[in-house]
């Protein structure tokens, strides 16, 4: 639902933007995250405030600090209620010569949704993700990220996107830390060293942060790829077959990380061929065949046992 | 993120890759030195008019070594599709070109630091007698060549025949720069008055400006898929 409140990330950059847009300024000390029903800056997540707001949300604020928080929360609520969809694709067509890779696809994704895209090879899934990322311009139609047209190379739109592909987007000769630092600087991340160190710890690569990436296993490369995609703290993450080539252990690690990102209310779009995995992780599922969506349904409405049959029926009818 | 800042970040990364791998400078210097040696054997330079060939030999060596440098520069981005990751970043896409060009320019100058002294020895001619004028010619000539070579490398990176197509596309376009550079270096070696060849400096500057402006205008379209 558009504007629904829930878990939200409040980064210094977003807080700054909110201040600029006329919302309440961020109280000093607030830095990141959030929990429960309301957006609460991490610096204020003391035990008392949690109880006051989660246990008794109607209670009037008692202290100046709490009033500050409420002012910020109201600002965030207004912002959330007027926020554009995270991803909005309208009648997108992409042709390569005589081949129509994406054929009139429309899609609206709200913040925090996890969309899984299934489909046979050559269905145009990767092209669609590239259009969302602004790497490919559609032949017709439009793609918007948080209300901004992505094909206009809008800096803010690109700042909101992280892309994880089966290609790792890393330089083999550089170390993991150097790779992350390069992208962090390119995105103008504040305090890039601390940010990269933190991400490497998150993905379990801090002990090997100073080793050249070419010595990494496929699983390690994919974890580094996740860190790279998150280095600028994007609100939307696009994943193109992220499980390709991963062993069981690495796949489990990746799944865990995706669940965490989902819990953080980031918007996720994932292409996968693993039906079970895709349905389990996603909140919404689409099936793309020959450039078109032939199925678009909430993941919870899918019977995992029956879905394989549905998939082959749809693909068989439309594709073969 | 400013244009210059992002270009510098990309240039710094490319130089870091080269320092780590030492692939470009090693191969391009070695190739250039071989070219100079072949010239040395082909012409009896010690006893004949070495200064007639020295400028041409020097610039051919620089050109050959540069062709290797340019070809390699975008291949770093092709491995693991890093170019896509850079294109996702909120930076002016032309700054990617200028960053890579700055790195190539630096690498070519580094190679020339080896090529010029060896040329002096093999051709038995003091190429750097009029030091600053020759340095200006080397800088301007290298800049023009790098500007074209980097653009062609970006154009041909996804082609299977890029190793062949790169020099084939670069050399005709860069011919005015090469001709002007050779004319200047020859004039300097012969001891001509500056007035006699200043027009070549002017031509070199003009072509450099053209070769820098055109990529700035077209690079974004070029990398769009």
Interface residues (C-beta under 8 A of the other chain):
Chain A: X130 X133 X134 X135 X136 X137 X153 X155 X156 X158 X159 X161 X163 X165 X167 X168 X169 X170 X171 X172 X173 X174 X178 X182 X183 X185 X186 X187 X188 X212 X228
Chain B: X1 X6 X9 X10 X13 X16 X17 X20 X21 X76 X79 X80 X81 X82 X84 X85 X86 X87 X88 X89 X90 X91 X93 X220 X224 X225
